[in-house]
């Protein structure tokens, strides 16, 4: 299995690389469109602001090549900011247009006054519907989150996993060959590795 981690200048790249390597796949971090095209699986990680992420994808001329690859059926997994970038828009520091591969939007987490934002730490994944991404992942499994904004989708069937922190938001989604995780599987120990293994085994 050959996996490419999309390097667009934001993201916890080395931790994702380490997790995928541990699972036995051939993996590289790259922003080269030809190398991305040669991979069997794509991972779009991310840490930081939505607008910065989209700008860096544009600067590296990655949006069109990635769209063609995903349109051809190549599986892609967005992680944290990477998952948010797959959506239509975000209201983080203004209104910004995303890749639009998922009909959903990203907005600031709404919580009670006694709850901190960002949402940082371990929280339960509420499995909502069957998905190969979540095979053998028990409902209520703990995953590690670190984010101030969260995803809501138009079609509830796209959301395969939810999480509650103040509001209920999308923790995992699937639309055809497009997958997304708001939590960080590379930081989520055994459960996170199982989700990444499931992605490799699609």
Phi and psi restraints in degrees (value plus and minus 20) as a CYANA .aco file:
   2 UNK   PHI    -128.8   -88.8
   2 UNK   PSI     102.6   142.6
   3 UNK   PHI    -140.2  -100.2
   3 UNK   PSI     117.4   157.4
   4 UNK   PHI    -137.0   -97.0
   4 UNK   PSI     109.0   149.0
   5 UNK   PHI    -116.4   -76.4
   5 UNK   PSI     101.8   141.8
   6 UNK   PHI     -93.1   -53.1
   6 UNK   PSI      98.8   138.8
   7 UNK   PHI    -117.4   -77.4
   7 UNK   PSI      85.3   125.3
   8 UNK   PHI    -141.0  -101.0
   8 UNK   PSI      -2.5    37.5
   9 UNK   PHI      74.0   114.0
   9 UNK   PSI     -20.4    19.6
  10 UNK   PHI    -155.5  -115.5
  10 UNK   PSI     118.5   158.5
  11 UNK   PHI     113.9   153.9
  11 UNK   PSI     140.7   180.7
  12 UNK   PHI    -108.2   -68.2
  12 UNK   PSI      46.2    86.2
  13 UNK   PHI     -86.2   -46.2
  13 UNK   PSI     -64.5   -24.5
  14 UNK   PHI     -89.1   -49.1
  14 UNK   PSI     -53.5   -13.5
  15 UNK   PHI     -88.0   -48.0
  15 UNK   PSI     -60.4   -20.4
  16 UNK   PHI     -85.3   -45.3
  16 UNK   PSI     -63.3   -23.3
  17 UNK   PHI     -77.0   -37.0
  17 UNK   PSI     -65.9   -25.9
  18 UNK   PHI     -82.5   -42.5
  18 UNK   PSI     -60.8   -20.8
  19 UNK   PHI     -86.7   -46.7
  19 UNK   PSI     -63.6   -23.6
  20 UNK   PHI     -88.2   -48.2
  20 UNK   PSI     -59.1   -19.1
  21 UNK   PHI     -82.2   -42.2
  21 UNK   PSI     -61.0   -21.0
  22 UNK   PHI     -79.1   -39.1
  22 UNK   PSI     -54.0   -14.0
  23 UNK   PHI    -100.2   -60.2
  23 UNK   PSI     -21.9    18.1
  24 UNK   PHI      74.9   114.9
  24 UNK   PSI     -14.8    25.2
  25 UNK   PHI    -106.1   -66.1
  25 UNK   PSI     135.0   175.0
  26 UNK   PHI    -100.9   -60.9
  26 UNK   PSI     103.9   143.9
  27 UNK   PHI    -160.3  -120.3
  27 UNK   PSI     124.1   164.1
  28 UNK   PHI    -163.3  -123.3
  28 UNK   PSI     133.1   173.1
  29 UNK   PHI    -116.3   -76.3
  29 UNK   PSI     105.3   145.3
  30 UNK   PHI    -175.7  -135.7
  30 UNK   PSI     132.6   172.6
  31 UNK   PHI    -135.3   -95.3
  31 UNK   PSI      -9.6    30.4
  32 UNK   PHI    -103.1   -63.1
  32 UNK   PSI     100.0   140.0
  33 UNK   PHI     -81.6   -41.6
  33 UNK   PSI     -55.9   -15.9
  34 UNK   PHI     -86.0   -46.0
  34 UNK   PSI     -61.4   -21.4
  35 UNK   PHI     -87.9   -47.9
  35 UNK   PSI     -57.3   -17.3
  36 UNK   PHI     -82.6   -42.6
  36 UNK   PSI     -60.4   -20.4
  37 UNK   PHI     -86.7   -46.7
  37 UNK   PSI     -49.9    -9.9
  38 UNK   PHI     -97.5   -57.5
  38 UNK   PSI     -38.5     1.5
  39 UNK   PHI     -94.7   -54.7
  39 UNK   PSI     133.2   173.2
  40 UNK   PHI    -109.1   -69.1
  40 UNK   PSI     -42.4    -2.4
  41 UNK   PHI    -157.6  -117.6
  41 UNK   PSI     123.9   163.9
  42 UNK   PHI    -137.8   -97.8
  42 UNK   PSI     120.1   160.1
  43 UNK   PHI    -144.6  -104.6
  43 UNK   PSI     107.8   147.8
  44 UNK   PHI    -131.6   -91.6
  44 UNK   PSI      74.7   114.7
  45 UNK   PHI    -103.7   -63.7
  45 UNK   PSI    -192.7  -152.7
  46 UNK   PHI     149.3   189.3
  46 UNK   PSI     118.7   158.7
  47 UNK   PHI    -159.2  -119.2
  47 UNK   PSI     108.1   148.1
  48 UNK   PHI     113.3   153.3
  48 UNK   PSI    -179.9  -139.9
  49 UNK   PHI    -110.4   -70.4
  49 UNK   PSI     125.9   165.9
  50 UNK   PHI     -78.6   -38.6
  50 UNK   PSI     -69.3   -29.3
  51 UNK   PHI     -81.9   -41.9
  51 UNK   PSI     -59.8   -19.8
  52 UNK   PHI     -82.9   -42.9
  52 UNK   PSI     -61.3   -21.3
  53 UNK   PHI     -81.7   -41.7
  53 UNK   PSI     -66.6   -26.6
  54 UNK   PHI     -84.4   -44.4
  54 UNK   PSI     -60.1   -20.1
  55 UNK   PHI     -83.8   -43.8
  55 UNK   PSI     -60.0   -20.0
  56 UNK   PHI     -90.5   -50.5
  56 UNK   PSI     -54.0   -14.0
  57 UNK   PHI     -83.5   -43.5
  57 UNK   PSI     -60.0   -20.0
  58 UNK   PHI     -86.0   -46.0
  58 UNK   PSI     -65.1   -25.1
  59 UNK   PHI     -78.7   -38.7
  59 UNK   PSI     -54.7   -14.7
  60 UNK   PHI    -113.7   -73.7
  60 UNK   PSI     -10.4    29.6
  61 UNK   PHI      32.8    72.8
  61 UNK   PSI      26.2    66.2
  62 UNK   PHI    -123.3   -83.3
  62 UNK   PSI     -37.0     3.0
  63 UNK   PHI     -84.1   -44.1
  63 UNK   PSI     -70.8   -30.8
  64 UNK   PHI     -85.3   -45.3
  64 UNK   PSI     -67.3   -27.3
  65 UNK   PHI     -79.8   -39.8
  65 UNK   PSI     -62.3   -22.3
  66 UNK   PHI     -84.8   -44.8
  66 UNK   PSI     -59.2   -19.2
  67 UNK   PHI     -81.2   -41.2
  67 UNK   PSI     -59.7   -19.7
  68 UNK   PHI     -86.9   -46.9
  68 UNK   PSI     -61.7   -21.7
  69 UNK   PHI     -84.1   -44.1
  69 UNK   PSI     -66.2   -26.2
  70 UNK   PHI     -87.4   -47.4
  70 UNK   PSI     -58.0   -18.0
  71 UNK   PHI     -83.6   -43.6
  71 UNK   PSI     -46.2    -6.2
  72 UNK   PHI    -101.5   -61.5
  72 UNK   PSI     -26.5    13.5
  73 UNK   PHI      86.2   126.2
  73 UNK   PSI     -17.1    22.9
  74 UNK   PHI     -88.5   -48.5
  74 UNK   PSI     109.5   149.5
  75 UNK   PHI     -87.7   -47.7
  75 UNK   PSI     118.6   158.6
  76 UNK   PHI    -152.8  -112.8
  76 UNK   PSI     121.2   161.2
  77 UNK   PHI    -141.8  -101.8
  77 UNK   PSI      98.1   138.1
  78 UNK   PHI    -112.8   -72.8
  78 UNK   PSI     117.3   157.3
  79 UNK   PHI    -140.6  -100.6
  79 UNK   PSI     106.4   146.4
  80 UNK   PHI      35.6    75.6
  80 UNK   PSI    -135.9   -95.9
  81 UNK   PHI     -76.6   -36.6
  81 UNK   PSI     -57.1   -17.1
  82 UNK   PHI     -78.1   -38.1
  82 UNK   PSI     -59.9   -19.9
  83 UNK   PHI     -86.7   -46.7
  83 UNK   PSI     -60.3   -20.3
  84 UNK   PHI     -84.3   -44.3
  84 UNK   PSI     -57.5   -17.5
  85 UNK   PHI     -84.3   -44.3
  85 UNK   PSI     -43.9    -3.9
  86 UNK   PHI     -90.3   -50.3
  86 UNK   PSI     -34.4     5.6
  87 UNK   PHI    -105.4   -65.4
  87 UNK   PSI     159.7   199.7
  88 UNK   PHI     -95.5   -55.5
  88 UNK   PSI     -60.7   -20.7
  89 UNK   PHI    -182.1  -142.1
  89 UNK   PSI     148.6   188.6
  90 UNK   PHI    -163.0  -123.0
  90 UNK   PSI     128.3   168.3
  91 UNK   PHI    -122.4   -82.4
  91 UNK   PSI      -2.0    38.0
  92 UNK   PHI     -93.7   -53.7
  92 UNK   PSI      95.1   135.1
  93 UNK   PHI      35.6    75.6
  93 UNK   PSI      27.9    67.9
  94 UNK   PHI      88.5   128.5
  94 UNK   PSI    -197.6  -157.6
  95 UNK   PHI    -118.5   -78.5
  95 UNK   PSI     107.9   147.9
  96 UNK   PHI    -154.9  -114.9
  96 UNK   PSI     120.4   160.4
  97 UNK   PHI    -106.0   -66.0
  97 UNK   PSI     113.8   153.8
  98 UNK   PHI    -118.4   -78.4
  98 UNK   PSI    -184.9  -144.9
  99 UNK   PHI     -89.4   -49.4
  99 UNK   PSI     -48.6    -8.6
 100 UNK   PHI      56.6    96.6
 100 UNK   PSI      -0.3    39.7
 101 UNK   PHI    -101.8   -61.8
 101 UNK   PSI     -36.4     3.6
 102 UNK   PHI    -141.6  -101.6
 102 UNK   PSI     112.5   152.5
 103 UNK   PHI     -99.6   -59.6
 103 UNK   PSI      64.0   104.0
 104 UNK   PHI    -182.1  -142.1
 104 UNK   PSI     145.7   185.7
 105 UNK   PHI    -152.6  -112.6
 105 UNK   PSI     137.3   177.3
 106 UNK   PHI    -134.4   -94.4
 106 UNK   PSI     107.8   147.8
 107 UNK   PHI    -159.4  -119.4
 107 UNK   PSI     143.1   183.1
 108 UNK   PHI     -83.1   -43.1
 108 UNK   PSI     120.1   160.1
 109 UNK   PHI     -80.9   -40.9
 109 UNK   PSI     112.1   152.1
 110 UNK   PHI    -124.2   -84.2
 110 UNK   PSI     101.5   141.5
 111 UNK   PHI    -152.7  -112.7
 111 UNK   PSI     151.1   191.1
 112 UNK   PHI     -87.6   -47.6
 112 UNK   PSI     143.0   183.0
 113 UNK   PHI     -82.0   -42.0
 113 UNK   PSI     -45.8    -5.8
 114 UNK   PHI    -110.4   -70.4
 114 UNK   PSI     -13.2    26.8
 115 UNK   PHI    -127.8   -87.8
 115 UNK   PSI     113.4   153.4
 116 UNK   PHI    -100.9   -60.9
 116 UNK   PSI     125.1   165.1
 117 UNK   PHI    -145.4  -105.4
 117 UNK   PSI     105.7   145.7
 118 UNK   PHI     -95.4   -55.4
 118 UNK   PSI     139.7   179.7
 119 UNK   PHI    -101.4   -61.4
 119 UNK   PSI      88.8   128.8
 120 UNK   PHI    -148.4  -108.4
 120 UNK   PSI     107.3   147.3
 121 UNK   PHI     107.2   147.2
 121 UNK   PSI    -186.7  -146.7
 122 UNK   PHI    -106.3   -66.3
 122 UNK   PSI     118.0   158.0
 123 UNK   PHI    -169.6  -129.6
 123 UNK   PSI     143.0   183.0
 124 UNK   PHI    -101.5   -61.5
 124 UNK   PSI     118.3   158.3
 125 UNK   PHI    -110.7   -70.7
 125 UNK   PSI      99.8   139.8
 126 UNK   PHI    -116.5   -76.5
 126 UNK   PSI      82.3   122.3
 127 UNK   PHI     -87.9   -47.9
 127 UNK   PSI     110.8   150.8
 128 UNK   PHI    -127.9   -87.9
 128 UNK   PSI     -58.7   -18.7
 129 UNK   PHI    -173.4  -133.4
 129 UNK   PSI     143.9   183.9
 130 UNK   PHI     -86.6   -46.6
 130 UNK   PSI     117.6   157.6
 131 UNK   PHI    -174.5  -134.5
 131 UNK   PSI     119.5   159.5
 132 UNK   PHI     -79.8   -39.8
 132 UNK   PSI     -43.7    -3.7
 133 UNK   PHI     -84.6   -44.6
 133 UNK   PSI     -48.9    -8.9
 134 UNK   PHI    -131.2   -91.2
 134 UNK   PSI       0.2    40.2
 135 UNK   PHI     -76.0   -36.0
 135 UNK   PSI     111.2   151.2
 136 UNK   PHI      41.7    81.7
 136 UNK   PSI       3.2    43.2
 137 UNK   PHI    -125.2   -85.2
 137 UNK   PSI      96.0   136.0
 138 UNK   PHI     -91.7   -51.7
 138 UNK   PSI     124.2   164.2
 139 UNK   PHI     -77.9   -37.9
 139 UNK   PSI     113.8   153.8
 140 UNK   PHI      69.2   109.2
 140 UNK   PSI     -16.5    23.5
 141 UNK   PHI     -80.5   -40.5
 141 UNK   PSI     125.6   165.6
 142 UNK   PHI    -110.5   -70.5
 142 UNK   PSI     112.5   152.5
 143 UNK   PHI    -150.1  -110.1
 143 UNK   PSI     140.1   180.1
 144 UNK   PHI    -116.9   -76.9
 144 UNK   PSI     107.3   147.3
 145 UNK   PHI    -136.0   -96.0
 145 UNK   PSI     130.5   170.5
 146 UNK   PHI    -177.2  -137.2
 146 UNK   PSI      74.0   114.0
 147 UNK   PHI    -184.0  -144.0
 147 UNK   PSI     134.8   174.8
 148 UNK   PHI    -128.2   -88.2
 148 UNK   PSI     -37.7     2.3
 149 UNK   PHI    -142.2  -102.2
 149 UNK   PSI     133.5   173.5
 150 UNK   PHI    -157.9  -117.9
 150 UNK   PSI     142.0   182.0
 151 UNK   PHI    -118.0   -78.0
 151 UNK   PSI     116.5   156.5
 152 UNK   PHI    -145.5  -105.5
 152 UNK   PSI     117.3   157.3
 153 UNK   PHI    -133.9   -93.9
 153 UNK   PSI     133.0   173.0
 154 UNK   PHI     -88.4   -48.4
 154 UNK   PSI     -66.9   -26.9
 155 UNK   PHI    -117.3   -77.3
 155 UNK   PSI      92.3   132.3
 156 UNK   PHI     -81.0   -41.0
 156 UNK   PSI     -41.8    -1.8
 157 UNK   PHI     -88.5   -48.5
 157 UNK   PSI     -41.5    -1.5
 158 UNK   PHI     -89.7   -49.7
 158 UNK   PSI     -50.1   -10.1
 159 UNK   PHI     -99.9   -59.9
 159 UNK   PSI      93.6   133.6
 160 UNK   PHI    -120.7   -80.7
 160 UNK   PSI     -33.1     6.9
 161 UNK   PHI    -166.8  -126.8
 161 UNK   PSI     120.3   160.3
 162 UNK   PHI    -141.4  -101.4
 162 UNK   PSI     145.3   185.3
 163 UNK   PHI    -164.7  -124.7
 163 UNK   PSI     129.5   169.5
 164 UNK   PHI    -136.8   -96.8
 164 UNK   PSI     100.6   140.6
 165 UNK   PHI    -167.8  -127.8
 165 UNK   PSI      74.0   114.0
 166 UNK   PHI      53.7    93.7
 166 UNK   PSI    -120.9   -80.9
 167 UNK   PHI     -94.9   -54.9
 167 UNK   PSI     142.5   182.5
 168 UNK   PHI    -106.8   -66.8
 168 UNK   PSI     111.6   151.6
 169 UNK   PHI    -154.6  -114.6
 169 UNK   PSI     149.2   189.2
 170 UNK   PHI     -98.4   -58.4
 170 UNK   PSI     102.5   142.5
 171 UNK   PHI    -120.1   -80.1
 171 UNK   PSI     -46.6    -6.6
 172 UNK   PHI    -168.5  -128.5
 172 UNK   PSI     118.7   158.7
 173 UNK   PHI    -158.0  -118.0
 173 UNK   PSI     139.0   179.0
 174 UNK   PHI    -166.6  -126.6
 174 UNK   PSI     110.5   150.5
 175 UNK   PHI    -158.6  -118.6
 175 UNK   PSI      85.0   125.0
 176 UNK   PHI      36.6    76.6
 176 UNK   PSI    -137.7   -97.7
 177 UNK   PHI    -114.7   -74.7
 177 UNK   PSI      -8.2    31.8
 178 UNK   PHI    -128.5   -88.5
 178 UNK   PSI     102.1   142.1
 179 UNK   PHI    -144.8  -104.8
 179 UNK   PSI     128.5   168.5
 180 UNK   PHI    -165.2  -125.2
 180 UNK   PSI     126.7   166.7
 181 UNK   PHI    -153.0  -113.0
 181 UNK   PSI     103.4   143.4
 182 UNK   PHI     -92.4   -52.4
 182 UNK   PSI     -59.6   -19.6
 183 UNK   PHI     -93.8   -53.8
 183 UNK   PSI     151.9   191.9
 184 UNK   PHI    -119.6   -79.6
 184 UNK   PSI      81.9   121.9
 185 UNK   PHI     -85.5   -45.5
 185 UNK   PSI     -50.7   -10.7
 186 UNK   PHI     -88.9   -48.9
 186 UNK   PSI     -32.6     7.4
 187 UNK   PHI    -133.0   -93.0
 187 UNK   PSI     -11.8    28.2
 188 UNK   PHI    -128.9   -88.9
 188 UNK   PSI       4.4    44.4
 189 UNK   PHI      35.9    75.9
 189 UNK   PSI    -158.2  -118.2
 190 UNK   PHI     -80.3   -40.3
 190 UNK   PSI     -63.9   -23.9
 191 UNK   PHI     -85.7   -45.7
 191 UNK   PSI     -62.5   -22.5
 192 UNK   PHI     -82.9   -42.9
 192 UNK   PSI     -61.1   -21.1
 193 UNK   PHI     -83.5   -43.5
 193 UNK   PSI     -56.7   -16.7
 194 UNK   PHI     -84.4   -44.4
 194 UNK   PSI     -60.9   -20.9
 195 UNK   PHI     -84.1   -44.1
 195 UNK   PSI     -63.0   -23.0
 196 UNK   PHI     -84.6   -44.6
 196 UNK   PSI     -59.5   -19.5
 197 UNK   PHI     -81.6   -41.6
 197 UNK   PSI     -61.4   -21.4
 198 UNK   PHI     -79.6   -39.6
 198 UNK   PSI     -61.4   -21.4
 199 UNK   PHI     -82.4   -42.4
 199 UNK   PSI     -62.1   -22.1
 200 UNK   PHI     -84.5   -44.5
 200 UNK   PSI     -50.7   -10.7
 201 UNK   PHI    -111.2   -71.2
 201 UNK   PSI     -12.3    27.7
